[in-house]
Amino acid sequence: MAAGGFSKLPNGTVVVALNLPSPAPGGTGGVRVLVLARNRARALTRLRNLGLRAVYLRGNAAPPTPDEITAVLHHPDGLIWRTSPAGGAPAGPPELWHPIRALLRPHTPGAGVSPAQV
């Protein structure tokens, strides 16, 4: 089960934040995913439609911060992620938010290498 939470905005939409384990094989740490949707159920459905099938939100233990809400509101897809800081406070400047397709893109070794280079 992923830790997370939600915030209801004045216009009736909801921002859902989830802390998920790293999708990379053998990856340590995790990722923080933000979803903007009409309600919590639609937010989770958006994630499930992307292949994150076992995502559930129970409780409101880690709701999105005001900075996170601003970030997801200004993104055209309304679905962003970044790595979770290991051990609490980040060391250095915070990481920028990425579109969800950057997380779910299959990583193939040698991508971008033409057959002539091999």
N, C-alpha and C positions, 0 to 999 in steps of 0.2 A: 504494500500500500504506500502511495506517495504522500508526503506531507504537502500541505498547501492550504489555500484559502481563497476567499473571494471578496470583492468590494462591489456594492451596487452603486451605480452612478446616478446623478439626478435625472438624467433622461430615460432611465429604466434599464439601460444595458448593464451588463455585468463583466467585470474583469476577473478572470480566474488565474491564479498563480499556482504552479505545481513544481515541486522539487522531485526530479526523476533521477534514477541511476544513469550513469554514462552509457550511451548506446554503443560505444566502441567496444570491440572485443578486448577483454582484459583491461578496459579503461577504469581508472580510479576516479573518485569524486562523483560529480553528477552535473546535471543541468537544471536551470530554472526556466520554465516555460510559462509564457503569458498568453492568454487567449481573451479576445474581446468578442462577446456574443450577446444575443438577446436575453439569454438566461443561462443558468449553470448547466442544465442538461444539454443545451445546444453547444456550449463550449466543450464539454466532454465528448460530444458526438463529433465535433470537428477534429479532435485529436484521434478518436477511434477510427475515423475515416482515413486518416493518414497512416494507419498501421499500428498505432499505440493502443492495442486492444485492452490491456489490463490496467487502464487508468481510471481510478475512482477518487472522488473527493468526499471525505468524511470529516466534518468539522471545519473549523476556521482557524487552525493553529498558526499558519504562516500566510496571512493575507498580503496582497501586493502593497508595496510602499507607494507614496504619491509619485515618486520619480518613475517607478515601474509603470504606473497607470498612464503617466504622460507619454512614456516611450511607446506603449502599445496603441494609444490613441493616435499618435502621429505616424504610425506605420500603415501603409495601404492595405496590407493583408490582415492586420489585427491579430497576428500570430507570430511571436518572436521568442528567441531563447538566448541564453548565454550560460557559460559554465558557472557553477556555484563555487564560491571561494572555499578553499580547503581550510578548515580550522577556524572559521569565523571571519576576521577582518582581512580584506585583500591586501596584498603586498604591492603597492604602487597604484597607478591609475586604474579605475574600473574598466573592465572589458566592455566593448561596445555590443549592442544587441544585434543579433543576426536573424535573417528570415528563416522560417522553419524548413524551407527546402534545402538550406545549407546543412542542416542537421541530418535530414533524411536521405540526402543524396548518397547513392552507393559509392563507396570509395574503392576504386579499382587501381591496383598498382600499375604504373606505366601509362596511365591515362594522359593523353596529350602527346604521346610519343608516336610518331609516324612509322609505318613499316620500313621506310627507307633508312631510318636511324637504327634499326635493330640489327 
